């Protein structure tokens, strides 16, 4: 393992979440699942670049400034319509979020530079025409980088389940780390046991599949069928915006600290002890709990995460 800071490439949508404030009035908060993952990694001191689509408008400048404040390098292509995408968020009585999207995803290409980790997910992986550029990037990085996938289901944008499932299954087979929520699995594979789906996925390419279950914790499935349970983290929830994305970002950070990176990353991942995997997933759960304790997507800093885990703060690895 090299001492150089690992380079992380995140590909996917960045947008504005229109979220109600305490008085119920709408306010613009930067977001987008892959952008949130990039923010989580940037706040933990990682070298991270986000390839996305942003308009040269007020909302686009807001999103770019938010990313750059957390030390995320931004490579943004302009959307054909010129307008930065948005998601209007509705919160239920428990703070759980649902979304209505005004979104364009017409990414043309992804730079083919060497990176240690590639993370993709959410709308960007399944929404035409940009989804094909994401798939091309995954194929190009497979074996060169650790490939991470978070297949958020957004049926309001992609109501036809069959092609979405086919694309997600294709990406799963090309990935090393998959994080998926129980809600996403309920839409992707209705009626199927979530751990059974994760176990099947873990035979198709990934070295680790993690199913998140909100306050009920998570289960990590490894090749060979080993399922490791992680309990939920008690927390007073402000809202759930960005919770899964923070989980993904902190999980990748923890795996990087264990040497899961680059061309040897898949082998290192499969060689980790169950204890190491449990520790990484627990760290991700704690990071997500910090995020949900405050409004909007607001992942923890390295200092905040270390304090919550009871370990000394140390940037990077």
C-alpha positions in Angstrom: 0.0 0.0 0.0 1.4 3.4 -1.0 1.6 6.4 1.3 0.2 8.7 -1.3 -3.2 10.2 -0.7 -5.7 8.0 -2.6 -7.6 9.7 -5.3 -11.4 9.3 -5.4 -13.6 10.0 -8.4 -17.3 10.4 -7.8 -19.7 10.5 -10.9 -23.3 11.6 -10.6 -25.9 14.3 -10.1 -25.5 17.5 -8.1 -28.6 19.5 -7.6 -30.6 21.7 -5.3 -32.9 20.2 -2.7 -35.8 22.5 -2.1 -36.4 21.7 1.6 -39.0 23.2 4.0 -37.6 25.2 6.8 -38.9 25.2 10.4 -41.8 27.4 9.3 -42.6 25.3 6.3 -41.1 27.7 3.8 -39.0 26.4 0.9 -35.2 26.9 1.0 -32.5 25.8 -1.5 -30.0 23.4 0.0 -27.3 21.9 -2.3 -27.5 18.1 -2.6 -27.8 15.1 -5.0 -26.7 11.7 -3.8 -23.3 11.4 -5.5 -22.5 15.0 -4.6 -23.4 14.2 -0.9 -21.0 11.3 -1.1 -18.3 13.5 -2.4 -19.0 16.1 0.4 -18.7 13.3 3.0 -15.3 12.2 1.7 -14.1 15.8 1.3 -15.0 16.6 4.9 -13.0 13.6 6.0 -9.9 15.0 4.3 -10.0 12.8 1.2 -8.8 13.8 -2.2 -12.1 13.7 -4.1 -13.3 14.9 -7.5 -17.0 15.0 -8.6 -17.9 14.7 -12.3 -21.4 16.1 -12.7 -23.7 18.4 -14.7 -24.4 21.9 -13.4 -25.9 25.0 -15.0 -24.2 28.4 -15.0 -27.0 29.8 -12.9 -27.6 31.0 -9.4 -28.3 27.4 -8.2 -25.4 26.0 -10.0 -23.1 28.5 -8.4 -24.6 27.7 -5.0 -23.9 24.0 -5.5 -20.4 24.5 -6.7 -19.5 26.8 -3.8 -20.9 24.2 -1.4 -18.8 21.4 -2.9 -15.6 23.5 -3.0 -16.0 24.6 0.7 -15.6 20.9 1.6 -12.6 20.6 -0.7 -14.3 18.7 -3.5 -12.8 19.3 -6.9 -15.7 19.9 -9.4 -15.6 18.9 -13.0 -19.0 20.1 -14.3 -20.5 19.9 -17.8 -23.3 22.2 -18.7 -26.8 20.7 -19.2 -28.5 21.2 -22.5 -31.3 23.1 -20.9 -28.9 25.4 -19.1 -30.7 25.0 -15.8 -29.3 23.3 -12.6 -31.5 20.4 -11.5 -33.6 20.5 -8.4 -35.5 18.1 -6.1 -38.4 19.4 -4.1 -38.4 17.5 -0.7 -41.4 16.7 1.4 -40.8 15.4 4.9 -43.2 13.2 6.8 -43.9 13.3 10.6 -40.7 11.2 11.2 -38.5 13.4 9.0 -38.3 10.9 6.2 -37.9 12.5 2.8 -39.7 12.0 -0.5 -38.7 13.9 -3.7 -40.2 15.5 -6.8 -37.5 16.1 -9.4 -36.8 18.7 -12.1 -33.7 17.1 -13.5 -31.5 16.7 -16.6 -28.8 14.1 -16.7 -27.0 14.4 -20.0 -23.4 13.8 -19.0 -21.4 13.2 -22.1 -18.2 11.5 -20.8 -16.0 10.9 -17.8 -12.2 11.5 -17.7 -10.3 8.3 -17.9 -7.5 9.3 -15.4 -6.3 6.8 -12.9 -8.1 6.8 -9.5 -8.0 4.6 -6.5 -11.8 4.6 -6.0 -14.7 5.2 -8.3 -18.1 5.8 -6.8 -21.3 6.0 -8.8 -25.0 5.9 -7.8 -28.5 7.1 -7.8 -30.3 8.7 -10.7 -27.0 9.1 -12.7 -26.7 5.3 -13.1 -30.1 4.7 -14.7 -31.4 8.0 -16.3 -30.7 8.5 -20.1 -28.8 9.7 -21.8 -26.0 10.2 -19.1 -26.4 6.7 -17.6 -24.4 5.3 -20.5 -21.4 7.5 -19.7 -21.5 6.3 -16.1 -21.6 2.6 -17.2 -18.6 3.3 -19.6 -16.7 4.8 -16.6 -17.4 1.8 -14.4 -16.2 -0.5 -17.2 -13.1 1.5 -17.7 -12.2 1.6 -14.0 -13.0 -2.0 -13.2 -9.8 -3.7 -12.1 -7.9 -0.4 -11.9 -9.9 1.1 -9.0 -12.2 0.0 -6.3 -15.7 0.5 -7.8 -18.5 1.6 -5.4 -22.2 1.6 -6.2 -25.2 3.0 -4.4 -28.3 2.3 -6.5 -30.9 4.7 -5.1 -34.3 3.9 -6.6 -36.2 6.9 -7.9 -39.4 5.5 -9.5 -40.8 9.0 -10.0 -38.1 9.5 -12.6 -37.8 5.9 -13.9 -41.2 4.3 -13.3 -40.4 1.3 -15.7 -38.8 -1.1 -13.3 -37.4 -3.7 -15.7 -34.7 -1.6 -17.5 -33.7 -0.1 -14.2 -33.3 -3.5 -12.5 -31.3 -4.7 -15.6 -28.9 -1.8 -15.4 -28.5 -2.0 -11.6 -27.8 -5.8 -11.9 -25.2 -5.0 -14.6 -23.5 -2.4 -12.4 -23.5 -4.7 -9.4 -21.6 -7.3 -11.3 -19.0 -4.7 -12.1 -18.7 -3.3 -8.6 -16.6 -4.1 -5.5 -18.6 -2.4 -2.9 -22.4 -2.0 -3.0 -24.4 -0.1 -0.5 -28.2 -0.3 -0.9 -31.1 0.6 1.4 -34.0 -1.7 2.3 -36.4 0.7 0.6 -34.4 0.6 -2.6 -34.4 -3.2 -2.6 -38.2 -3.2 -1.9 -38.7 -1.4 -5.2 -36.0 -3.1 -7.2 -36.9 -6.7 -6.0 -40.4 -6.5 -4.4 -41.3 -9.4 -2.2 -37.8 -10.8 -2.0 -35.8 -11.1 1.2 -33.3 -8.2 1.3 -30.5 -10.3 2.7 -31.1 -13.0 0.1 -30.8 -10.4 -2.6 -27.6 -9.1 -1.1 -26.2 -12.6 -0.8 -26.9 -13.2 -4.4 -25.3 -10.0 -5.4 -22.2 -10.9 -3.4 -21.7 -13.9 -5.6 -21.8 -11.8 -8.8 -18.7 -9.6 -8.3 -18.8 -7.4 -5.2 -16.6 -8.2 -2.2 -19.0 -6.4 0.1 -22.7 -5.7 -0.1 -24.3 -3.6 2.7 -28.0 -3.2 3.2 -29.0 -0.2 5.3 -32.2 -0.3 7.3 -32.5 3.2 8.8 -32.8 3.1 12.6 -32.7 -0.7 12.5 -29.0 -0.7 11.5 -27.4 -2.5 8.6 -26.3 -5.9 7.5 -23.1 -6.5 5.6 -22.9 -9.5 3.3 -19.6 -11.0 2.1 -18.9 -13.5 -0.7 -19.6 -17.0 0.7 -22.8 -15.8 2.4 -21.4 -14.4 5.6 -23.9 -11.8 6.9 -22.7 -9.4 9.6 -25.4 -7.5 11.6 -24.7 -3.9 12.7 -27.2 -2.3 15.2 -28.9 1.0 14.7 -27.4 4.1 16.3 -29.9 5.9 18.6 -30.3 9.5 17.4 -32.9 12.3 17.4 -33.7 12.7 13.7 -34.0 16.1 12.1 -34.5 14.6 8.7 -33.1 11.8 6.6 -31.7 13.8 3.7 -28.3 12.6 2.8 -28.2 9.8 5.3 -27.4 6.9 2.9 -24.9 9.1 1.1 -23.1 9.9 4.3 -23.1 6.2 5.0 -21.5 5.4 1.6 -18.9 8.2 2.0 -17.8 7.1 5.5 -17.8 3.4 4.5 -15.4 4.2 1.7 -13.2 6.3 4.0 -13.1 3.4 6.5 -12.2 0.9 3.8 -9.5 3.2 2.4 -8.0 3.3 5.9 -7.8 -0.5 5.7 -6.0 -0.4 2.3 -8.9 -1.1 0.0 -7.9 0.9 -3.0 -6.5 0.7 -6.5 -5.7 -2.3 -8.5 -5.3 -4.6 -5.4 -8.3 -3.2 -3.7 -10.7 -6.0 -4.5 -8.3 -8.5 -3.2 -7.6 -6.6 0.0 -11.3 -6.2 0.5 -11.9 -9.9 0.3 -9.1 -10.6 2.7 -10.3 -8.3 5.5 -11.4 -9.9 8.7 -15.1 -9.8 9.7 -14.0 -7.6 12.6 -12.5 -5.1 10.1 -15.6 -5.1 8.0 -17.9 -4.6 11.0 -15.8 -1.7 12.2 -16.0 0.0 8.8 -19.8 -0.5 8.6 -20.2 0.7 12.2 -18.3 3.9 11.4 -20.6 4.4 8.4 -23.7 4.0 10.6 -22.3 6.5 13.1 -21.5 9.0 10.3 -25.1 8.6 9.0 -26.5 9.2 12.5 -24.6 12.5 12.8 -26.0 13.6 9.4 -29.6 12.8 10.3 -29.3 14.7 13.6 -29.2 18.0 11.6 -31.2 19.4 8.7 -30.4 18.6 5.1 -27.3 16.7 3.8 -24.7 17.7 6.4 -22.0 14.9 6.8 -19.6 15.0 9.7 -16.1 16.4 9.7 -13.1 14.1 10.6 -13.1 15.6 14.1 -16.8 15.0 14.6 -16.7 11.5 13.4 -13.6 10.6 15.4 -15.2 12.1 18.5 -18.4 10.0 18.0 -16.3 6.9 17.4 -14.1 7.6 20.4 -10.9 7.5 18.5 -8.2 10.1 18.0 -8.8 12.4 15.0 -6.4 11.8 12.1 -6.8 13.0 8.6 -6.7 10.6 5.7 -5.2 7.2 6.5 
